[in-house]
Amino acid sequence: MFLWAISLVSLALVAVLSFMLLMPEFSGTPDVVVQEVFEAPDVKVNFGVLDSLQVRNLEPFLPSAMQGGANQGKPNPFQP
């Protein structure tokens, strides 16, 4: 009976001490983490550049030049 009383008193003592140590964690105001929000600058795109003389004088790619020539790269390893 004496051992039961000692174990209950020690268990109660541990419980009280743990609540006393942990109670400030729950009762205090929590730390608030403030995240900075990215504000994108106002970007204005001038599409009038597409009508400029420099863009009009561009030469289109020729389909024969795009299909390959002397510099085709590596051969296809999956072809027999």
VOFI-525874 format. One record per atom (N, C-alpha, C): residue in three letters; atom name; x, y, z. Coordinates in steps of 0.1 Angstrom, whole numbers, plus 5000, padded with zeros to 4 digits. Layout:
% residues N
resn | name | u | v | w
ALA | CA | X | Y | Z
...
***
This chain:
% residues 80
resn | name | u | v | w
MET | N | 5008 | 4988 | 5000
MET | CA | 5000 | 5000 | 5000
MET | C | 5009 | 5013 | 5000
PHE | N | 5020 | 5012 | 5007
PHE | CA | 5029 | 5023 | 5008
PHE | C | 5035 | 5026 | 4994
LEU | N | 5039 | 5016 | 4987
LEU | CA | 5044 | 5018 | 4973
LEU | C | 5034 | 5024 | 4964
TRP | N | 5021 | 5020 | 4965
TRP | CA | 5011 | 5026 | 4957
TRP | C | 5010 | 5041 | 4960
ALA | N | 5010 | 5045 | 4972
ALA | CA | 5009 | 5059 | 4976
ALA | C | 5021 | 5067 | 4971
ILE | N | 5033 | 5061 | 4972
ILE | CA | 5045 | 5068 | 4968
ILE | C | 5044 | 5070 | 4952
SER | N | 5040 | 5060 | 4945
SER | CA | 5040 | 5061 | 4931
SER | C | 5029 | 5071 | 4926
LEU | N | 5017 | 5071 | 4933
LEU | CA | 5007 | 5081 | 4929
LEU | C | 5012 | 5095 | 4932
VAL | N | 5018 | 5097 | 4944
VAL | CA | 5023 | 5110 | 4947
VAL | C | 5034 | 5115 | 4937
SER | N | 5043 | 5106 | 4933
SER | CA | 5053 | 5109 | 4923
SER | C | 5047 | 5112 | 4909
LEU | N | 5037 | 5104 | 4906
LEU | CA | 5030 | 5106 | 4893
LEU | C | 5023 | 5120 | 4893
ALA | N | 5016 | 5123 | 4904
ALA | CA | 5010 | 5136 | 4905
ALA | C | 5020 | 5147 | 4905
LEU | N | 5031 | 5145 | 4911
LEU | CA | 5041 | 5156 | 4911
LEU | C | 5047 | 5158 | 4897
VAL | N | 5049 | 5147 | 4890
VAL | CA | 5054 | 5148 | 4876
VAL | C | 5044 | 5155 | 4867
ALA | N | 5031 | 5152 | 4869
ALA | CA | 5020 | 5158 | 4861
ALA | C | 5019 | 5173 | 4864
VAL | N | 5020 | 5177 | 4877
VAL | CA | 5019 | 5191 | 4880
VAL | C | 5031 | 5198 | 4875
LEU | N | 5043 | 5193 | 4876
LEU | CA | 5055 | 5200 | 4871
LEU | C | 5054 | 5201 | 4856
SER | N | 5050 | 5191 | 4849
SER | CA | 5049 | 5192 | 4834
SER | C | 5039 | 5202 | 4830
PHE | N | 5027 | 5203 | 4837
PHE | CA | 5017 | 5213 | 4834
PHE | C | 5023 | 5227 | 4837
MET | N | 5031 | 5229 | 4847
MET | CA | 5036 | 5242 | 4851
MET | C | 5047 | 5246 | 4841
LEU | N | 5054 | 5236 | 4835
LEU | CA | 5064 | 5240 | 4826
LEU | C | 5058 | 5242 | 4812
LEU | N | 5048 | 5235 | 4808
LEU | CA | 5042 | 5236 | 4795
LEU | C | 5031 | 5247 | 4794
MET | N | 5025 | 5251 | 4805
MET | CA | 5014 | 5260 | 4805
MET | C | 5018 | 5274 | 4798
PRO | N | 5030 | 5279 | 4801
PRO | CA | 5033 | 5292 | 4794
PRO | C | 5033 | 5290 | 4779
GLU | N | 5036 | 5278 | 4774
GLU | CA | 5036 | 5276 | 4759
GLU | C | 5022 | 5278 | 4754
PHE | N | 5012 | 5274 | 4761
PHE | CA | 4998 | 5274 | 4756
PHE | C | 4991 | 5288 | 4760
SER | N | 4995 | 5294 | 4771
SER | CA | 4988 | 5306 | 4775
SER | C | 4994 | 5319 | 4768
GLY | N | 5006 | 5319 | 4764
GLY | CA | 5012 | 5331 | 4758
GLY | C | 5007 | 5333 | 4744
THR | N | 5009 | 5345 | 4740
THR | CA | 5005 | 5348 | 4726
THR | C | 5015 | 5341 | 4716
PRO | N | 5009 | 5335 | 4706
PRO | CA | 5018 | 5328 | 4697
PRO | C | 5026 | 5337 | 4689
ASP | N | 5038 | 5333 | 4685
ASP | CA | 5046 | 5341 | 4676
ASP | C | 5040 | 5340 | 4662
VAL | N | 5038 | 5352 | 4656
VAL | CA | 5032 | 5353 | 4643
VAL | C | 5043 | 5355 | 4633
VAL | N | 5043 | 5346 | 4623
VAL | CA | 5053 | 5347 | 4612
VAL | C | 5047 | 5356 | 4601
VAL | N | 5053 | 5367 | 4598
VAL | CA | 5048 | 5376 | 4588
VAL | C | 5056 | 5373 | 4575
GLN | N | 5049 | 5369 | 4565
GLN | CA | 5056 | 5367 | 4552
GLN | C | 5054 | 5379 | 4543
GLU | N | 5065 | 5382 | 4536
GLU | CA | 5064 | 5393 | 4527
GLU | C | 5057 | 5389 | 4514
VAL | N | 5049 | 5397 | 4509
VAL | CA | 5041 | 5394 | 4497
VAL | C | 5048 | 5401 | 4485
PHE | N | 5051 | 5393 | 4475
PHE | CA | 5057 | 5399 | 4463
PHE | C | 5047 | 5408 | 4456
GLU | N | 5051 | 5420 | 4453
GLU | CA | 5042 | 5429 | 4445
GLU | C | 5049 | 5431 | 4432
ALA | N | 5043 | 5426 | 4422
ALA | CA | 5049 | 5427 | 4408
ALA | C | 5048 | 5441 | 4403
PRO | N | 5058 | 5446 | 4397
PRO | CA | 5057 | 5460 | 4392
PRO | C | 5048 | 5460 | 4379
ASP | N | 5042 | 5472 | 4377
ASP | CA | 5034 | 5473 | 4365
ASP | C | 5043 | 5473 | 4353
VAL | N | 5041 | 5463 | 4344
VAL | CA | 5049 | 5462 | 4332
VAL | C | 5039 | 5465 | 4320
LYS | N | 5044 | 5474 | 4312
LYS | CA | 5036 | 5477 | 4300
LYS | C | 5044 | 5473 | 4288
VAL | N | 5037 | 5465 | 4280
VAL | CA | 5044 | 5459 | 4268
VAL | C | 5039 | 5467 | 4256
ASN | N | 5049 | 5472 | 4249
ASN | CA | 5047 | 5480 | 4237
ASN | C | 5046 | 5471 | 4225
PHE | N | 5034 | 5467 | 4220
PHE | CA | 5032 | 5459 | 4209
PHE | C | 5034 | 5466 | 4196
GLY | N | 5036 | 5479 | 4196
GLY | CA | 5038 | 5487 | 4184
GLY | C | 5052 | 5484 | 4178
VAL | N | 5060 | 5478 | 4186
VAL | CA | 5074 | 5474 | 4181
VAL | C | 5072 | 5464 | 4170
LEU | N | 5062 | 5456 | 4170
LEU | CA | 5060 | 5445 | 4160
LEU | C | 5057 | 5451 | 4146
ASP | N | 5052 | 5464 | 4146
ASP | CA | 5049 | 5470 | 4133
ASP | C | 5061 | 5479 | 4129
SER | N | 5073 | 5478 | 4136
SER | CA | 5084 | 5487 | 4132
SER | C | 5091 | 5481 | 4119
LEU | N | 5099 | 5490 | 4113
LEU | CA | 5106 | 5486 | 4101
LEU | C | 5116 | 5475 | 4103
GLN | N | 5122 | 5475 | 4115
GLN | CA | 5132 | 5464 | 4118
GLN | C | 5126 | 5450 | 4118
VAL | N | 5114 | 5449 | 4123
VAL | CA | 5107 | 5436 | 4124
VAL | C | 5102 | 5433 | 4110
ARG | N | 5098 | 5442 | 4102
ARG | CA | 5093 | 5440 | 4089
ARG | C | 5104 | 5435 | 4080
ASN | N | 5116 | 5439 | 4082
ASN | CA | 5128 | 5435 | 4073
ASN | C | 5134 | 5422 | 4077
LEU | N | 5128 | 5415 | 4087
LEU | CA | 5134 | 5402 | 4091
LEU | C | 5131 | 5392 | 4080
GLU | N | 5140 | 5383 | 4078
GLU | CA | 5139 | 5373 | 4067
GLU | C | 5134 | 5360 | 4074
PRO | N | 5124 | 5354 | 4068
PRO | CA | 5118 | 5341 | 4074
PRO | C | 5128 | 5330 | 4071
PHE | N | 5127 | 5319 | 4080
PHE | CA | 5135 | 5307 | 4078
PHE | C | 5130 | 5300 | 4066
LEU | N | 5139 | 5294 | 4058
LEU | CA | 5135 | 5286 | 4047
LEU | C | 5132 | 5272 | 4052
PRO | N | 5122 | 5265 | 4047
PRO | CA | 5119 | 5252 | 4052
PRO | C | 5130 | 5242 | 4049
SER | N | 5137 | 5244 | 4037
SER | CA | 5148 | 5235 | 4034
SER | C | 5160 | 5237 | 4043
ALA | N | 5162 | 5249 | 4048
ALA | CA | 5173 | 5251 | 4058
ALA | C | 5170 | 5245 | 4071
MET | N | 5157 | 5245 | 4075
MET | CA | 5153 | 5240 | 4088
MET | C | 5153 | 5225 | 4088
GLN | N | 5151 | 5218 | 4077
GLN | CA | 5151 | 5204 | 4076
GLN | C | 5164 | 5197 | 4078
GLY | N | 5175 | 5204 | 4076
GLY | CA | 5188 | 5198 | 4078
GLY | C | 5197 | 5201 | 4066
GLY | N | 5209 | 5199 | 4069
GLY | CA | 5219 | 5202 | 4058
GLY | C | 5232 | 5195 | 4062
ALA | N | 5243 | 5202 | 4062
ALA | CA | 5255 | 5196 | 4065
ALA | C | 5257 | 5194 | 4080
ASN | N | 5250 | 5202 | 4088
ASN | CA | 5251 | 5201 | 4102
ASN | C | 5238 | 5195 | 4108
GLN | N | 5236 | 5183 | 4107
GLN | CA | 5224 | 5177 | 4112
GLN | C | 5224 | 5172 | 4126
GLY | N | 5236 | 5171 | 4132
GLY | CA | 5237 | 5166 | 4145
GLY | C | 5240 | 5151 | 4145
LYS | N | 5237 | 5144 | 4156
LYS | CA | 5240 | 5130 | 4158
LYS | C | 5230 | 5122 | 4151
PRO | N | 5234 | 5110 | 4146
PRO | CA | 5224 | 5101 | 4140
PRO | C | 5214 | 5095 | 4150
ASN | N | 5203 | 5091 | 4146
ASN | CA | 5193 | 5085 | 4155
ASN | C | 5197 | 5072 | 4160
PRO | N | 5199 | 5069 | 4173
PRO | CA | 5204 | 5056 | 4177
PRO | C | 5193 | 5046 | 4177
PHE | N | 5181 | 5049 | 4175
PHE | CA | 5170 | 5040 | 4176
PHE | C | 5166 | 5034 | 4162
GLN | N | 5172 | 5040 | 4152
GLN | CA | 5170 | 5034 | 4138
GLN | C | 5180 | 5023 | 4136
PRO | N | 5175 | 5012 | 4130
PRO | CA | 5184 | 5001 | 4127
PRO | C | 5194 | 5003 | 4116
***
